Amino acid sequence: MSAELALIENGIVQPLNIAAAFLLTKEGRTRTEYTRDLRDYFIWCTEYSLDPLHQKRSQIDAYKDWLSERYGNGAVNRHLSVVSGMFRYAMAELEDHVFRNPAALVDRKPVSNISQATGLTFEEAEQILRASEEYSDRCAAIVHTLLLTGMRVSEMVNAAVEDLGEERGHRVLNIVRKGGKRQTLVIPPSASAALDTYLAGRDSGPLIDTSTGRRISRQGVWDTIKRLCKRSGIREIRTHDLRHTAATLALESGEPLEKVQDLLGHADPRTTRRYDRARQNLDHSPSYALDEQLRRVAARRQTEEATDQAMAVMVEDAIKQILSEAQANA
C-alpha cells in the first residue's frame, strides 16, 4: 500500500516517483545509465509540456527524432528501450492508470559496425570548452579560438595580438591563409572573452605565447590539447579535430555550406558571390551560430545536472523508506 501511495499522490500519478521506483529495480552502472537516459526523456517532456506517462506513438516518434539530433543510432535505441522499460514497470504497478507502452511500438534505428563519427558532438564540444576554462586561461584561449572560428593551428600560431580589431561592430582577427591570402574572421563572444582573459591587457606580441613570452609552436598547441584531454577524461583528439568540429557543427546548426566554406578559407573563387560575400561575411559568420548553439548545450547541461540531483534524491529517499518499513515490520 505504501508503494502505491508513493506512486500516486492525491489521486494523481507521479511520473518522477515512478521513474525513481523503476530505477530501484536496477543496480550499479545500469542504474546510473538508466538515470541519465530517463533524465533526457523528462527534459524532452518538460520542453514540450507533455505528460511522461500518457503518450501516443507519434509523440514517442518525435522524441526519437529529438534524440537522433543528439546521439548516434545505438544510443537512441538504448534511450527508447529504457523509456519502454519504465512504461512496462508503470503498467505492472499501476494497471488501472497506465494502459499502454507507446515506446514498444517505435521502430529502432539501424546500427552499423562502422563508426560514423565526424568531429565532436555538440555535447563533447561544450564539454571540452568547459574543461579548457578549468585547465588554464591559455588553454581556454586556444580551444575557444580554434573550435569557434575553424582556423588552422598554423594560422592561430602565426597571429599577433595586433591582428585583433573591430570592424562593423564585430570583434575580428586578421589572419594569413594558405598561399599568403589574408582573411578577416569573426571572433564570437565566447572566444573573445577567453582571449581577453588570457591576454589580460597585453596589446602586442604573439596572440598565443609560451611562459617565456615566445610564440607557441604547433607542437606546443598539440601538447596542450593532449594534456587537456587526459586530465579531463575526454577522448583524445587532434588539433585539426577542432577545425573539423567547427565545420560539422556549424552545418548542423543550419549554416549554408558556402558560408562554412568561406569560414574555413577553402579554395573556391565563386566569383558571382565576391561582392556579396565581402559585405555579409561578418554579419552572417557561422561562428555566431556555432557559439550560440554551444551556449544552449551548456544551458541544457545545467538543466540535466539539476534533474540528475533531483532524481538521485528521489531514489535515495525511496530506498530509505523501503528499509525503514522493512525494519518496522521485522
ZADO-1210 file (C-alpha; in nm, 4 decimals, padded with zeros to 6 digits):
<atoms>
<atom x="00.0000" y="00.0000" z="00.0000" code="MET" pos="1"/>
<atom x="00.2830" y="00.2418" z="00.0877" code="SER" pos="2"/>
<atom x="00.4471" y="00.1781" z="-00.2506" code="ALA" pos="3"/>
<atom x="00.1214" y="00.2623" z="-00.4287" code="GLU" pos="4"/>
<atom x="00.0830" y="00.5816" z="-00.2235" code="LEU" pos="5"/>
<atom x="00.4354" y="00.6826" z="-00.3278" code="ALA" pos="6"/>
<atom x="00.3447" y="00.6408" z="-00.6946" code="LEU" pos="7"/>
<atom x="00.0057" y="00.8126" z="-00.6633" code="ILE" pos="8"/>
<atom x="-00.0473" y="01.1234" z="-00.4554" code="GLU" pos="9"/>
<atom x="-00.3919" y="01.2768" z="-00.4092" code="ASN" pos="10"/>
<atom x="-00.5184" y="01.0534" z="-00.6855" code="GLY" pos="11"/>
<atom x="-00.2572" y="01.1833" z="-00.9325" code="ILE" pos="12"/>
<atom x="00.0096" y="00.9601" z="-01.0844" code="VAL" pos="13"/>
<atom x="00.3599" y="01.0897" z="-01.0080" code="GLN" pos="14"/>
<atom x="00.5891" y="01.0248" z="-01.3101" code="PRO" pos="15"/>
<atom x="00.9147" y="01.1125" z="-01.1321" code="LEU" pos="16"/>
<atom x="00.8281" y="00.8830" z="-00.8413" code="ASN" pos="17"/>
<atom x="00.7552" y="00.6036" z="-01.0871" code="ILE" pos="18"/>
<atom x="01.0876" y="00.6653" z="-01.2597" code="ALA" pos="19"/>
<atom x="01.2654" y="00.6533" z="-00.9224" code="ALA" pos="20"/>
<atom x="01.0883" y="00.3292" z="-00.8280" code="ALA" pos="21"/>
<atom x="01.1785" y="00.1784" z="-01.1652" code="PHE" pos="22"/>
<atom x="01.5425" y="00.2752" z="-01.1117" code="LEU" pos="23"/>
<atom x="01.5365" y="00.0911" z="-00.7784" code="LEU" pos="24"/>
<atom x="01.4989" y="-00.2326" z="-00.9758" code="THR" pos="25"/>
<atom x="01.8439" y="-00.1691" z="-01.1292" code="LYS" pos="26"/>
<atom x="02.1868" y="-00.1633" z="-00.9716" code="GLU" pos="27"/>
<atom x="02.5316" y="-00.0122" z="-01.0191" code="GLY" pos="28"/>
<atom x="02.6285" y="00.1149" z="-01.3615" code="ARG" pos="29"/>
<atom x="02.2964" y="00.0079" z="-01.5124" code="THR" pos="30"/>
<atom x="02.1090" y="00.2331" z="-01.2717" code="ARG" pos="31"/>
<atom x="02.3462" y="00.5206" z="-01.3499" code="THR" pos="32"/>
<atom x="02.2988" y="00.4827" z="-01.7252" code="GLU" pos="33"/>
<atom x="01.9218" y="00.4381" z="-01.6957" code="TYR" pos="34"/>
<atom x="01.9031" y="00.7514" z="-01.4795" code="THR" pos="35"/>
<atom x="02.0846" y="00.9518" z="-01.7467" code="ARG" pos="36"/>
<atom x="01.8579" y="00.8198" z="-02.0230" code="ASP" pos="37"/>
<atom x="01.5383" y="00.8881" z="-01.8279" code="LEU" pos="38"/>
<atom x="01.6675" y="01.2355" z="-01.7491" code="ARG" pos="39"/>
<atom x="01.6717" y="01.3100" z="-02.1230" code="ASP" pos="40"/>
<atom x="01.3163" y="01.1812" z="-02.1554" code="TYR" pos="41"/>
<atom x="01.1850" y="01.4001" z="-01.8738" code="PHE" pos="42"/>
<atom x="01.3694" y="01.7039" z="-02.0104" code="ILE" pos="43"/>
<atom x="01.2088" y="01.6462" z="-02.3504" code="TRP" pos="44"/>
<atom x="00.8646" y="01.6087" z="-02.1924" code="CYS" pos="45"/>
<atom x="00.9158" y="01.9318" z="-01.9985" code="THR" pos="46"/>
<atom x="01.0290" y="02.1206" z="-02.3078" code="GLU" pos="47"/>
<atom x="00.7106" y="02.0229" z="-02.4913" code="TYR" pos="48"/>
<atom x="00.4733" y="02.0238" z="-02.1896" code="SER" pos="49"/>
<atom x="00.3900" y="01.6542" z="-02.2254" code="LEU" pos="50"/>
<atom x="00.2788" y="01.4046" z="-01.9617" code="ASP" pos="51"/>
<atom x="00.5627" y="01.1478" z="-01.9410" code="PRO" pos="52"/>
<atom x="00.3250" y="00.8562" z="-01.8809" code="LEU" pos="53"/>
<atom x="00.0474" y="00.9414" z="-02.1250" code="HIS" pos="54"/>
<atom x="00.1949" y="00.9493" z="-02.4725" code="GLN" pos="55"/>
<atom x="00.0922" y="00.8461" z="-02.8203" code="LYS" pos="56"/>
<atom x="00.3205" y="00.6606" z="-03.0556" code="ARG" pos="57"/>
<atom x="00.3540" y="00.9738" z="-03.2700" code="SER" pos="58"/>
<atom x="00.4896" y="01.1613" z="-02.9696" code="GLN" pos="59"/>
<atom x="00.7488" y="00.8944" z="-02.8950" code="ILE" pos="60"/>
<atom x="00.8428" y="00.9055" z="-03.2645" code="ASP" pos="61"/>
<atom x="00.9004" y="01.2782" z="-03.2156" code="ALA" pos="62"/>
<atom x="01.1156" y="01.2002" z="-02.9110" code="TYR" pos="63"/>
<atom x="01.3135" y="00.9576" z="-03.1275" code="LYS" pos="64"/>
<atom x="01.3804" y="01.2392" z="-03.3756" code="ASP" pos="65"/>
<atom x="01.4868" y="01.4665" z="-03.0889" code="TRP" pos="66"/>
<atom x="01.7313" y="01.2012" z="-02.9706" code="LEU" pos="67"/>
<atom x="01.8621" y="01.1488" z="-03.3234" code="SER" pos="68"/>
<atom x="01.9793" y="01.5106" z="-03.3346" code="GLU" pos="69"/>
<atom x="02.1974" y="01.4482" z="-03.0295" code="ARG" pos="70"/>
<atom x="02.3077" y="01.0843" z="-03.0299" code="TYR" pos="71"/>
<atom x="02.4119" y="00.8012" z="-03.2565" code="GLY" pos="72"/>
<atom x="02.1755" y="00.5200" z="-03.3518" code="ASN" pos="73"/>
<atom x="02.2899" y="00.2871" z="-03.0740" code="GLY" pos="74"/>
<atom x="02.2339" y="00.5486" z="-02.8034" code="ALA" pos="75"/>
<atom x="01.8932" y="00.6403" z="-02.9499" code="VAL" pos="76"/>
<atom x="01.7843" y="00.2753" z="-02.9306" code="ASN" pos="77"/>
<atom x="01.9067" y="00.2470" z="-02.5726" code="ARG" pos="78"/>
<atom x="01.7103" y="00.5567" z="-02.4676" code="HIS" pos="79"/>
<atom x="01.3932" y="00.4149" z="-02.6241" code="LEU" pos="80"/>
<atom x="01.4441" y="00.0780" z="-02.4542" code="SER" pos="81"/>
<atom x="01.4861" y="00.2424" z="-02.1136" code="VAL" pos="82"/>
<atom x="01.1717" y="00.4516" z="-02.1594" code="VAL" pos="83"/>
<atom x="00.9885" y="00.1372" z="-02.2723" code="SER" pos="84"/>
<atom x="01.1081" y="-00.0397" z="-01.9557" code="GLY" pos="85"/>
<atom x="00.9695" y="00.2415" z="-01.7403" code="MET" pos="86"/>
<atom x="00.6329" y="00.2144" z="-01.9167" code="PHE" pos="87"/>
<atom x="00.6269" y="-00.1633" z="-01.8592" code="ARG" pos="88"/>
<atom x="00.7003" y="-00.1055" z="-01.4919" code="TYR" pos="89"/>
<atom x="00.4235" y="00.1542" z="-01.4648" code="ALA" pos="90"/>
<atom x="00.1753" y="-00.0759" z="-01.6393" code="MET" pos="91"/>
<atom x="00.2537" y="-00.3567" z="-01.3977" code="ALA" pos="92"/>
<atom x="00.2350" y="-00.1399" z="-01.0860" code="GLU" pos="93"/>
<atom x="-00.0486" y="00.0921" z="-01.1910" code="LEU" pos="94"/>
<atom x="-00.2560" y="-00.1141" z="-01.4314" code="GLU" pos="95"/>
<atom x="-00.5633" y="00.0997" z="-01.3633" code="ASP" pos="96"/>
<atom x="-00.3800" y="00.4195" z="-01.4589" code="HIS" pos="97"/>
<atom x="-00.1219" y="00.3345" z="-01.7272" code="VAL" pos="98"/>
<atom x="-00.2666" y="00.1250" z="-02.0073" code="PHE" pos="99"/>
<atom x="-00.0137" y="00.1133" z="-02.2864" code="ARG" pos="100"/>
<atom x="00.3534" y="00.1292" z="-02.3747" code="ASN" pos="101"/>
<atom x="00.3895" y="00.3514" z="-02.6832" code="PRO" pos="102"/>
<atom x="00.7695" y="00.3211" z="-02.6790" code="ALA" pos="103"/>
<atom x="00.7408" y="-00.0512" z="-02.7570" code="ALA" pos="104"/>
<atom x="00.5806" y="00.0348" z="-03.0926" code="LEU" pos="105"/>
<atom x="00.8504" y="00.2729" z="-03.2154" code="VAL" pos="106"/>
<atom x="01.0925" y="00.1287" z="-03.4694" code="ASP" pos="107"/>
<atom x="01.4526" y="00.1195" z="-03.3587" code="ARG" pos="108"/>
<atom x="01.7279" y="00.2754" z="-03.5714" code="LYS" pos="109"/>
<atom x="01.9701" y="00.0570" z="-03.7697" code="PRO" pos="110"/>
<atom x="02.3110" y="00.0244" z="-03.6064" code="VAL" pos="111"/>
<atom x="02.6231" y="-00.0117" z="-03.8198" code="SER" pos="112"/>
<atom x="02.9510" y="-00.1660" z="-03.7080" code="ASN" pos="113"/>
<atom x="03.1308" y="00.1144" z="-03.8933" code="ILE" pos="114"/>
<atom x="03.1882" y="00.4357" z="-03.6993" code="SER" pos="115"/>
<atom x="03.0202" y="00.7424" z="-03.8494" code="GLN" pos="116"/>
<atom x="03.1914" y="00.9905" z="-03.6177" code="ALA" pos="117"/>
<atom x="03.2677" y="01.3290" z="-03.7732" code="THR" pos="118"/>
<atom x="03.4418" y="01.5526" z="-03.5209" code="GLY" pos="119"/>
<atom x="03.2951" y="01.6252" z="-03.1791" code="LEU" pos="120"/>
<atom x="02.9241" y="01.6310" z="-03.0975" code="THR" pos="121"/>
<atom x="02.7699" y="01.9463" z="-02.9508" code="PHE" pos="122"/>
<atom x="02.7819" y="01.7852" z="-02.6059" code="GLU" pos="123"/>
<atom x="03.1505" y="01.6896" z="-02.6451" code="GLU" pos="124"/>
<atom x="03.2373" y="02.0337" z="-02.7830" code="ALA" pos="125"/>
<atom x="03.0702" y="02.2082" z="-02.4896" code="GLU" pos="126"/>
<atom x="03.2489" y="01.9713" z="-02.2523" code="GLN" pos="127"/>
<atom x="03.5932" y="02.0448" z="-02.3952" code="ILE" pos="128"/>
<atom x="03.5264" y="02.4202" z="-02.3916" code="LEU" pos="129"/>
<atom x="03.4286" y="02.3991" z="-02.0251" code="ARG" pos="130"/>
<atom x="03.7257" y="02.1756" z="-01.9421" code="ALA" pos="131"/>
<atom x="03.9663" y="02.4166" z="-02.1122" code="SER" pos="132"/>
<atom x="03.8417" y="02.7018" z="-01.8922" code="GLU" pos="133"/>
<atom x="03.9064" y="02.4917" z="-01.5820" code="GLU" pos="134"/>
<atom x="04.2540" y="02.3935" z="-01.7078" code="TYR" pos="135"/>
<atom x="04.4145" y="02.7322" z="-01.7781" code="SER" pos="136"/>
<atom x="04.3495" y="03.0703" z="-01.9380" code="ASP" pos="137"/>
<atom x="04.5878" y="02.9902" z="-02.2233" code="ARG" pos="138"/>
<atom x="04.4244" y="02.6540" z="-02.2901" code="CYS" pos="139"/>
<atom x="04.0809" y="02.8191" z="-02.2904" code="ALA" pos="140"/>
<atom x="04.2006" y="03.0813" z="-02.5402" code="ALA" pos="141"/>
<atom x="04.3432" y="02.8112" z="-02.7692" code="ILE" pos="142"/>
<atom x="04.0411" y="02.5793" z="-02.7634" code="VAL" pos="143"/>
<atom x="03.7773" y="02.8530" z="-02.7927" code="HIS" pos="144"/>
<atom x="03.9609" y="03.0207" z="-03.0803" code="THR" pos="145"/>
<atom x="04.0193" y="02.7030" z="-03.2808" code="LEU" pos="146"/>
<atom x="03.6794" y="02.5455" z="-03.2216" code="LEU" pos="147"/>
<atom x="03.4640" y="02.8541" z="-03.2686" code="LEU" pos="148"/>
<atom x="03.6411" y="03.0015" z="-03.5709" code="THR" pos="149"/>
<atom x="03.7619" y="02.6888" z="-03.7513" code="GLY" pos="150"/>
<atom x="04.1026" y="02.8430" z="-03.8217" code="MET" pos="151"/>
<atom x="04.4051" y="02.6220" z="-03.8761" code="ARG" pos="152"/>
<atom x="04.6536" y="02.5803" z="-03.5916" code="VAL" pos="153"/>
<atom x="04.9257" y="02.7397" z="-03.8066" code="SER" pos="154"/>
<atom x="04.7030" y="03.0437" z="-03.8640" code="GLU" pos="155"/>
<atom x="04.6468" y="03.0921" z="-03.4919" code="MET" pos="156"/>
<atom x="05.0137" y="03.0301" z="-03.4084" code="VAL" pos="157"/>
<atom x="05.1261" y="03.2944" z="-03.6595" code="ASN" pos="158"/>
<atom x="04.8707" y="03.5549" z="-03.5470" code="ALA" pos="159"/>
<atom x="04.9681" y="03.8519" z="-03.3342" code="ALA" pos="160"/>
<atom x="04.7725" y="04.0486" z="-03.0754" code="VAL" pos="161"/>
<atom x="04.7946" y="04.3452" z="-03.3155" code="GLU" pos="162"/>
<atom x="04.5835" y="04.1420" z="-03.5610" code="ASP" pos="163"/>
<atom x="04.2838" y="04.1696" z="-03.3290" code="LEU" pos="164"/>
<atom x="04.0471" y="04.4534" z="-03.4037" code="GLY" pos="165"/>
<atom x="03.6928" y="04.5813" z="-03.4524" code="GLU" pos="166"/>
<atom x="03.5102" y="04.6000" z="-03.7827" code="GLU" pos="167"/>
<atom x="03.1451" y="04.6894" z="-03.8436" code="ARG" pos="168"/>
<atom x="03.0717" y="04.6225" z="-03.4764" code="GLY" pos="169"/>
<atom x="03.2386" y="04.2803" z="-03.4755" code="HIS" pos="170"/>
<atom x="03.5424" y="04.1585" z="-03.2852" code="ARG" pos="171"/>
<atom x="03.7720" y="04.0271" z="-03.5579" code="VAL" pos="172"/>
<atom x="04.1095" y="03.8700" z="-03.6177" code="LEU" pos="173"/>
<atom x="04.3058" y="03.9231" z="-03.9382" code="ASN" pos="174"/>
<atom x="04.4908" y="03.6049" z="-04.0293" code="ILE" pos="175"/>
<atom x="04.7083" y="03.4860" z="-04.3162" code="VAL" pos="176"/>
<atom x="04.5625" y="03.1871" z="-04.5002" code="ARG" pos="177"/>
<atom x="04.7466" y="02.9324" z="-04.7111" code="LYS" pos="178"/>
<atom x="04.9135" y="03.0979" z="-05.0075" code="GLY" pos="179"/>
<atom x="04.9531" y="03.4288" z="-04.8236" code="GLY" pos="180"/>
<atom x="04.5915" y="03.5414" z="-04.8635" code="LYS" pos="181"/>
<atom x="04.4622" y="03.7495" z="-04.5725" code="ARG" pos="182"/>
<atom x="04.1161" y="03.6984" z="-04.4302" code="GLN" pos="183"/>
<atom x="03.9188" y="03.8654" z="-04.1544" code="THR" pos="184"/>
<atom x="03.7482" y="03.6232" z="-03.9147" code="LEU" pos="185"/>
<atom x="03.4805" y="03.6983" z="-03.6600" code="VAL" pos="186"/>
<atom x="03.5775" y="03.6191" z="-03.3010" code="ILE" pos="187"/>
<atom x="03.2430" y="03.5302" z="-03.1373" code="PRO" pos="188"/>
<atom x="03.1650" y="03.6335" z="-02.7776" code="PRO" pos="189"/>
<atom x="03.2865" y="03.3178" z="-02.6001" code="SER" pos="190"/>
<atom x="03.6194" y="03.3145" z="-02.7858" code="ALA" pos="191"/>
<atom x="03.6581" y="03.6892" z="-02.7421" code="SER" pos="192"/>
<atom x="03.6063" y="03.6596" z="-02.3664" code="ALA" pos="193"/>
<atom x="03.8557" y="03.3714" z="-02.3426" code="ALA" pos="194"/>
<atom x="04.1175" y="03.5693" z="-02.5355" code="LEU" pos="195"/>
<atom x="04.0662" y="03.8823" z="-02.3261" code="ASP" pos="196"/>
<atom x="04.1037" y="03.6833" z="-02.0038" code="THR" pos="197"/>
<atom x="04.4209" y="03.5212" z="-02.1338" code="TYR" pos="198"/>
<atom x="04.5779" y="03.8385" z="-02.2739" code="LEU" pos="199"/>
<atom x="04.4950" y="04.0322" z="-01.9562" code="ALA" pos="200"/>
<atom x="04.5549" y="04.3660" z="-02.1260" code="GLY" pos="201"/>
<atom x="04.8591" y="04.2615" z="-02.3301" code="ARG" pos="202"/>
<atom x="04.8417" y="04.4567" z="-02.6587" code="ASP" pos="203"/>
<atom x="05.1375" y="04.3277" z="-02.8575" code="SER" pos="204"/>
<atom x="05.3337" y="04.0141" z="-02.9375" code="GLY" pos="205"/>
<atom x="05.2160" y="03.6668" z="-03.0389" code="PRO" pos="206"/>
<atom x="04.8437" y="03.6010" z="-02.9974" code="LEU" pos="207"/>
<atom x="04.9307" y="03.2837" z="-02.8056" code="ILE" pos="208"/>
<atom x="05.2700" y="03.2718" z="-02.6378" code="ASP" pos="209"/>
<atom x="05.4642" y="03.0456" z="-02.4010" code="THR" pos="210"/>
<atom x="05.5570" y="03.1073" z="-02.0402" code="SER" pos="211"/>
<atom x="05.8794" y="03.2699" z="-02.1657" code="THR" pos="212"/>
<atom x="05.6911" y="03.5078" z="-02.3959" code="GLY" pos="213"/>
<atom x="05.7902" y="03.3304" z="-02.7178" code="ARG" pos="214"/>
<atom x="05.5418" y="03.2378" z="-02.9878" code="ARG" pos="215"/>
<atom x="05.3832" y="02.8999" z="-02.9154" code="ILE" pos="216"/>
<atom x="05.4574" y="02.6259" z="-03.1693" code="SER" pos="217"/>
<atom x="05.2132" y="02.3910" z="-03.3392" code="ARG" pos="218"/>
<atom x="05.3597" y="02.1117" z="-03.1276" code="GLN" pos="219"/>
<atom x="05.3003" y="02.3241" z="-02.8192" code="GLY" pos="220"/>
<atom x="04.9334" y="02.3572" z="-02.9105" code="VAL" pos="221"/>
<atom x="04.9060" y="01.9829" z="-02.9703" code="TRP" pos="222"/>
<atom x="05.0713" y="01.9067" z="-02.6344" code="ASP" pos="223"/>
<atom x="04.8264" y="02.1408" z="-02.4598" code="THR" pos="224"/>
<atom x="04.5238" y="01.9714" z="-02.6194" code="ILE" pos="225"/>
<atom x="04.6613" y="01.6261" z="-02.5380" code="LYS" pos="226"/>
<atom x="04.7162" y="01.7158" z="-02.1717" code="ARG" pos="227"/>
<atom x="04.3689" y="01.8689" z="-02.1542" code="LEU" pos="228"/>
<atom x="04.2034" y="01.5515" z="-02.2868" code="CYS" pos="229"/>
<atom x="04.3990" y="01.3291" z="-02.0497" code="LYS" pos="230"/>
<atom x="04.3327" y="01.5443" z="-01.7458" code="ARG" pos="231"/>
<atom x="03.9615" y="01.5915" z="-01.8215" code="SER" pos="232"/>
<atom x="03.8821" y="01.2335" z="-01.9271" code="GLY" pos="233"/>
<atom x="03.7815" y="01.3471" z="-02.2761" code="ILE" pos="234"/>
<atom x="03.8600" y="01.1162" z="-02.5659" code="ARG" pos="235"/>
<atom x="04.1886" y="01.2176" z="-02.7216" code="GLU" pos="236"/>
<atom x="04.1532" y="01.4413" z="-03.0254" code="ILE" pos="237"/>
<atom x="04.3917" y="01.6054" z="-03.2695" code="ARG" pos="238"/>
<atom x="04.4167" y="01.9794" z="-03.3035" code="THR" pos="239"/>
<atom x="04.2695" y="01.9509" z="-03.6541" code="HIS" pos="240"/>
<atom x="03.9612" y="01.7860" z="-03.5000" code="ASP" pos="241"/>
<atom x="03.8667" y="02.1264" z="-03.3563" code="LEU" pos="242"/>
<atom x="03.8613" y="02.2738" z="-03.7075" code="ARG" pos="243"/>
<atom x="03.6670" y="01.9711" z="-03.8282" code="HIS" pos="244"/>
<atom x="03.4220" y="02.0161" z="-03.5413" code="THR" pos="245"/>
<atom x="03.3693" y="02.3838" z="-03.6245" code="ALA" pos="246"/>
<atom x="03.2678" y="02.2848" z="-03.9778" code="ALA" pos="247"/>
<atom x="03.0390" y="01.9942" z="-03.8921" code="THR" pos="248"/>
<atom x="02.8627" y="02.1671" z="-03.6027" code="LEU" pos="249"/>
<atom x="02.8156" y="02.4899" z="-03.7995" code="ALA" pos="250"/>
<atom x="02.6494" y="02.2838" z="-04.0738" code="LEU" pos="251"/>
<atom x="02.4359" y="02.1039" z="-03.8140" code="GLU" pos="252"/>
<atom x="02.3343" y="02.4471" z="-03.6824" code="SER" pos="253"/>
<atom x="02.1792" y="02.5149" z="-04.0228" code="GLY" pos="254"/>
<atom x="02.4530" y="02.7291" z="-04.1752" code="GLU" pos="255"/>
<atom x="02.4725" y="02.7059" z="-04.5583" code="PRO" pos="256"/>
<atom x="02.7618" y="02.5079" z="-04.6992" code="LEU" pos="257"/>
<atom x="02.9049" y="02.8053" z="-04.8892" code="GLU" pos="258"/>
<atom x="02.9264" y="03.0175" z="-04.5729" code="LYS" pos="259"/>
<atom x="03.1099" y="02.7427" z="-04.3882" code="VAL" pos="260"/>
<atom x="03.3467" y="02.7086" z="-04.6827" code="GLN" pos="261"/>
<atom x="03.4146" y="03.0814" z="-04.6578" code="ASP" pos="262"/>
<atom x="03.4777" y="03.0480" z="-04.2852" code="LEU" pos="263"/>
<atom x="03.7354" y="02.7746" z="-04.3385" code="LEU" pos="264"/>
<atom x="03.9036" y="02.9583" z="-04.6260" code="GLY" pos="265"/>
<atom x="03.8763" y="02.6688" z="-04.8690" code="HIS" pos="266"/>
<atom x="03.9958" y="02.7466" z="-05.2235" code="ALA" pos="267"/>
<atom x="03.6792" y="02.8174" z="-05.4226" code="ASP" pos="268"/>
<atom x="03.6557" y="03.1507" z="-05.6068" code="PRO" pos="269"/>
<atom x="03.2763" y="03.1660" z="-05.6612" code="ARG" pos="270"/>
<atom x="03.3213" y="03.4914" z="-05.8477" code="THR" pos="271"/>
<atom x="02.9487" y="03.5696" z="-05.8618" code="THR" pos="272"/>
<atom x="02.9393" y="03.5883" z="-05.4821" code="ARG" pos="273"/>
<atom x="03.2507" y="03.8015" z="-05.4428" code="ARG" pos="274"/>
<atom x="03.0975" y="04.1365" z="-05.3573" code="TYR" pos="275"/>
<atom x="02.8040" y="03.9990" z="-05.1636" code="ASP" pos="276"/>
<atom x="03.0419" y="03.7838" z="-04.9616" code="ARG" pos="277"/>
<atom x="03.2635" y="04.0784" z="-04.8733" code="ALA" pos="278"/>
<atom x="02.9633" y="04.2646" z="-04.7333" code="ARG" pos="279"/>
<atom x="02.7918" y="03.9774" z="-04.5493" code="GLN" pos="280"/>
<atom x="03.0735" y="03.7586" z="-04.4215" code="ASN" pos="281"/>
<atom x="03.0976" y="03.9368" z="-04.0857" code="LEU" pos="282"/>
<atom x="02.7251" y="03.9820" z="-04.0170" code="ASP" pos="283"/>
<atom x="02.6472" y="03.6202" z="-04.1060" code="HIS" pos="284"/>
<atom x="02.9593" y="03.4442" z="-03.9843" code="SER" pos="285"/>
<atom x="02.8864" y="03.0793" z="-03.8881" code="PRO" pos="286"/>
<atom x="03.0950" y="03.1419" z="-03.5765" code="SER" pos="287"/>
<atom x="02.7989" y="03.3260" z="-03.4214" code="TYR" pos="288"/>
<atom x="02.5582" y="03.0351" z="-03.4814" code="ALA" pos="289"/>
<atom x="02.8141" y="02.7878" z="-03.3507" code="LEU" pos="290"/>
<atom x="02.8789" y="02.9939" z="-03.0376" code="ASP" pos="291"/>
<atom x="02.5044" y="03.0312" z="-02.9709" code="GLU" pos="292"/>
<atom x="02.4386" y="02.6601" z="-03.0189" code="GLN" pos="293"/>
<atom x="02.7134" y="02.5654" z="-02.7731" code="LEU" pos="294"/>
<atom x="02.5734" y="02.8123" z="-02.5208" code="ARG" pos="295"/>
<atom x="02.2402" y="02.6271" z="-02.5495" code="ARG" pos="296"/>
<atom x="02.4178" y="02.2967" z="-02.4904" code="VAL" pos="297"/>
<atom x="02.5762" y="02.4435" z="-02.1756" code="ALA" pos="298"/>
<atom x="02.2343" y="02.5603" z="-02.0521" code="ALA" pos="299"/>
<atom x="02.0886" y="02.2166" z="-02.1234" code="ARG" pos="300"/>
<atom x="02.3733" y="02.0507" z="-01.9323" code="ARG" pos="301"/>
<atom x="02.2909" y="02.2638" z="-01.6278" code="GLN" pos="302"/>
<atom x="01.9275" y="02.1521" z="-01.6504" code="THR" pos="303"/>
<atom x="02.0405" y="01.7902" z="-01.6793" code="GLU" pos="304"/>
<atom x="02.2600" y="01.8203" z="-01.3706" code="GLU" pos="305"/>
<atom x="01.9698" y="01.9660" z="-01.1705" code="ALA" pos="306"/>
<atom x="01.7416" y="01.6840" z="-01.2884" code="THR" pos="307"/>
<atom x="02.0091" y="01.4278" z="-01.2017" code="ASP" pos="308"/>
<atom x="02.0275" y="01.5641" z="-00.8470" code="GLN" pos="309"/>
<atom x="01.6500" y="01.5574" z="-00.8079" code="ALA" pos="310"/>
<atom x="01.6344" y="01.2003" z="-00.9386" code="MET" pos="311"/>
<atom x="01.9163" y="01.0880" z="-00.7063" code="ALA" pos="312"/>
<atom x="01.7379" y="01.2362" z="-00.4047" code="VAL" pos="313"/>
<atom x="01.4162" y="01.0554" z="-00.5000" code="MET" pos="314"/>
<atom x="01.5954" y="00.7238" z="-00.5373" code="VAL" pos="315"/>
<atom x="01.7750" y="00.7718" z="-00.2055" code="GLU" pos="316"/>
<atom x="01.4516" y="00.8672" z="-00.0253" code="ASP" pos="317"/>
<atom x="01.2729" y="00.5659" z="-00.1743" code="ALA" pos="318"/>
<atom x="01.5494" y="00.3332" z="-00.0569" code="ILE" pos="319"/>
<atom x="01.5366" y="00.4802" z="00.2948" code="LYS" pos="320"/>
<atom x="01.1588" y="00.4396" z="00.3044" code="GLN" pos="321"/>
<atom x="01.1797" y="00.0762" z="00.1951" code="ILE" pos="322"/>
<atom x="01.4494" y="-00.0014" z="00.4554" code="LEU" pos="323"/>
<atom x="01.2549" y="00.1789" z="00.7283" code="SER" pos="324"/>
<atom x="00.9381" y="-00.0168" z="00.6504" code="GLU" pos="325"/>
<atom x="01.1333" y="-00.3410" z="00.6409" code="ALA" pos="326"/>
<atom x="01.2823" y="-00.2718" z="00.9865" code="GLN" pos="327"/>
<atom x="00.9420" y="-00.1758" z="01.1263" code="ALA" pos="328"/>
<atom x="00.7862" y="-00.4994" z="01.0031" code="ASN" pos="329"/>
<atom x="01.0791" y="-00.7167" z="01.1202" code="ALA" pos="330"/>
</atoms>
